[in-house]
Amino acid sequence: MSDPRHHLLELDGAEIHLAEWGPPEGDVIVAWHGLARSGADFASMAHALADRFRILAPDTLGRGASAWARDPGEYRFERYERLATALVDRFGLSRLRWVGTSMGGALGIRLAAGALAGRITHLVVNDIGPELPSAAIERILTYVGTPPAFDTLAELETYLRRVYAPYGFMSEAEWRAMSLTSWRRRDDGRLTLHYDPAIVRQFTEAPDDYVQWDAWRAIACPTLLLRGEDSDLLLPATAAAMVEANPRATLRVVPGCGHAPALNVPTQTGPLRAFLTAG
């Protein structure tokens, strides 16, 4: 499998980095990552699916190689929706599949019920629902809002292995790849994580962003809801209520992980392929 093709796109007034895998003529998957992650998280999924699909995985504003917001108040779904719509328009996509992990799944709910309704033909929501438990929000605010500093990449990798242990099985190569795509240097030369710490202001300045029951009920396309069996972000009762509220949704519980399944092993990518190729 070849390395990704990289794009730097001017979208909605910001430079956004996007990685692309797969044949240009393939059916398109837009893969949107979680709150403090980047499009690089989808490399293993892309390698498994790129024989059939063209995968587009952007870094959200404020993450990875994308620009940071000029105003931290822009870190909210209203802005991410504009970026996603501009991306889809830039590539001329009338139809696409959406695979979203955590924050990317919540954004997918919003888009499939709104701005991209009728264009998203298959929606995968990876371990998030239309409401968030307060304990999980507190955990996110604690570790995302104050990223630590490190003297070496090895120290940063050790930290990532601890924080993202709930992802489940990750190979040594995958952990190393995560460390190499998750850092930036501070002015003092030490290393820290790649994102703008102000991204957590979404939870304090736009607290209703993740309350999306009406949008969830309105989704008309086939939807695969994934839940890590030990997840603290998508609780069993919430997942059950989601399936009851939208009959187009199918729940699949992923064993051996919490928040969120890494979509990197055959037992996860196989069901993804089956869902994304159906219909």
Buried (B, 14 or more C-beta within 10 A) or exposed (E): EEEBEEBEBEBBEBEBBBBBBBEEEBBBBBBBBBBBBBBBBBBBBBBBBBEBBBBBBBBBBBBBBBBBBEEBBBBBBEBBBBBBBBBBEBBEBEEBBBBBBBBBBBBBBBBBBBBBBEBBBBBBBBBBBBBBBEEBBEBBBEBBBEBEBBEEBEBBBBBBBEBBEBBBEBEEEBBBBBBEBBBEEEEEEBBBBBBBBBBBBBBEEBEEBBEBBEBBEBBEBBBBBBBBEEBBBBBEEBBEBBBEBBEEBBBBBBEBBBBBBBBBBEEBBEBBBEBBEEE
